[in-house]
Amino acid sequence: MGYSFTGLVEKIHRNMDDVSLLTNTYSPIELRKSVLSRVIDIAFLFEPPFC
């Protein structure tokens, strides 16, 4: 069974007490810098859908 991204994040948040989730909006360059400098462990980058 597949999960949407939001559903997956909610499941992690509910089931893993020692995991901290923080959401922010950054530019792609800022995200890359944060991951490479180990400020954050993981980043998700989404492009808005074209209509």
C-alpha positions in Angstrom: 0.0 0.0 0.0 1.4 3.4 -1.0 1.5 6.5 1.1 1.3 10.1 0.1 4.1 12.3 1.3 1.9 13.9 3.9 0.6 10.5 5.1 4.2 9.2 5.4 5.3 12.2 7.4 2.3 11.9 9.7 3.0 8.2 10.2 6.6 8.8 11.1 5.6 11.6 13.5 3.0 9.4 15.3 5.2 6.3 15.6 8.7 7.6 16.3 8.8 9.6 19.5 12.6 10.3 19.2 12.3 11.8 15.7 11.9 15.5 15.4 10.2 16.9 12.3 10.6 20.5 11.2 9.2 22.0 8.1 10.4 25.2 6.4 10.4 26.8 3.0 13.9 27.4 1.6 15.3 27.9 -1.9 17.0 24.9 -3.5 20.4 26.4 -2.9 19.7 27.0 0.8 18.5 23.4 1.2 21.6 22.0 -0.4 23.9 24.1 1.8 22.0 23.0 4.9 22.3 19.3 4.0 26.0 19.6 3.0 26.9 21.5 6.1 25.0 18.9 8.2 22.6 21.5 9.7 19.8 19.3 8.6 19.8 15.5 7.9 17.4 15.3 5.0 15.5 17.6 2.7 12.7 17.2 0.2 12.5 19.5 -2.8 9.2 19.8 -4.7 8.5 21.8 -7.8 5.0 23.2 -8.2 2.9 21.4 -10.7 2.4 23.1 -14.0 -1.3 23.7 -15.0 
